[in-house]
Amino acid sequence: MRNEVVEVLSDRTNAVVLRHPGRAFPGVLVQGDSLHGLCQRADSACEKTGRDDPGFDDLNSLRNALQSLLTHYKATLAEHNIALPFSEEPLRGRG
């Protein structure tokens, strides 16, 4: 881990916009619990969409991209002994 100064362009709750040193364009900080929720919503949408639906491949690609970010987030927190801000228990009663 290292400390660096970043430009905070907006610190609105759940919509922080930052520019990391050396990057031309700012990024949006997505909190871990929000990322987890997005992954769950993408999972649910894929479950409700048939594989032969014309939009399934795009939706599944989005789900995989979000899941990749979440996997990296969880591994990074584990490396630094930081607890996850969400439960790993699957949602019940989707539908």
C-alpha positions as CSV (number, residue, x, y, z in Angstrom):
1,M,0.0,0.0,0.0
2,R,1.1,3.5,-0.6
3,N,-0.3,7.0,-0.1
4,E,-0.7,9.4,-2.9
5,V,-2.4,12.7,-3.4
6,V,-5.4,12.5,-5.7
7,E,-7.6,15.3,-7.0
8,V,-11.1,15.0,-5.6
9,L,-13.4,16.7,-8.2
10,S,-16.6,15.7,-6.4
11,D,-17.2,14.0,-3.0
12,R,-20.9,13.5,-3.4
13,T,-22.0,10.4,-1.5
14,N,-21.8,7.3,-3.8
15,A,-20.6,9.5,-6.7
16,V,-17.0,10.5,-5.8
17,V,-15.0,11.6,-8.8
18,L,-11.2,11.4,-8.5
19,R,-8.2,11.9,-10.7
20,H,-5.3,9.7,-9.9
21,P,-1.8,11.1,-10.5
22,G,-0.6,10.4,-14.0
23,R,-4.0,9.8,-15.4
24,A,-5.5,12.1,-17.9
25,F,-9.1,11.4,-17.1
26,P,-10.9,11.2,-13.7
27,G,-12.6,8.1,-12.5
28,V,-15.7,7.3,-10.3
29,L,-15.1,5.7,-7.0
30,V,-17.6,2.9,-6.5
31,Q,-17.9,1.8,-2.9
32,G,-17.5,-2.0,-2.3
33,D,-21.0,-2.5,-1.0
34,S,-22.4,-0.7,-4.1
35,L,-20.2,-2.8,-6.4
36,H,-21.5,-5.9,-4.7
37,G,-25.0,-4.7,-5.2
38,L,-24.4,-4.1,-8.9
39,C,-23.0,-7.6,-9.3
40,Q,-26.1,-9.1,-7.6
41,R,-28.4,-7.1,-9.9
42,A,-26.4,-8.2,-13.0
43,D,-26.7,-11.8,-11.8
44,S,-30.4,-11.5,-11.3
45,A,-30.9,-9.9,-14.7
46,C,-28.9,-12.8,-16.4
47,E,-31.0,-15.3,-14.5
48,K,-34.2,-13.7,-15.9
49,T,-32.8,-13.5,-19.4
50,G,-32.7,-16.6,-21.6
51,R,-29.4,-17.6,-23.2
52,D,-31.1,-17.4,-26.6
53,D,-32.2,-13.8,-25.9
54,P,-30.4,-11.4,-28.3
55,G,-29.2,-9.3,-25.4
56,F,-27.9,-12.1,-23.2
57,D,-24.3,-12.1,-24.4
58,D,-24.0,-8.3,-23.8
59,L,-25.6,-8.6,-20.4
60,N,-23.4,-11.6,-19.4
61,S,-20.3,-9.7,-20.5
62,L,-21.3,-6.8,-18.3
63,R,-21.9,-9.2,-15.4
64,N,-18.4,-10.7,-15.9
65,A,-16.8,-7.3,-16.0
66,L,-18.4,-6.3,-12.8
67,Q,-17.6,-9.6,-11.2
68,S,-13.9,-9.2,-12.2
69,L,-13.8,-5.8,-10.4
70,L,-15.5,-7.3,-7.3
71,T,-13.0,-10.2,-7.3
72,H,-10.1,-7.8,-7.4
73,Y,-11.7,-5.6,-4.7
74,K,-12.2,-8.6,-2.4
75,A,-8.6,-9.9,-2.9
76,T,-7.2,-6.5,-2.2
77,L,-9.1,-6.1,1.0
78,A,-8.0,-9.6,2.1
79,E,-4.3,-8.7,1.4
80,H,-4.7,-5.8,3.8
81,N,-6.8,-7.6,6.4
82,I,-9.8,-5.4,5.8
83,A,-13.3,-6.8,6.4
84,L,-15.8,-6.8,3.5
85,P,-18.5,-4.2,3.8
86,F,-21.1,-6.7,2.7
87,S,-22.3,-10.3,3.3
88,E,-21.2,-13.0,1.0
89,E,-24.6,-14.7,1.6
90,P,-26.6,-15.0,-1.6
91,L,-29.8,-13.0,-1.9
92,R,-33.0,-14.9,-1.3
93,G,-36.4,-14.3,-2.7
94,R,-35.3,-12.8,-6.0
95,G,-37.9,-12.6,-8.5
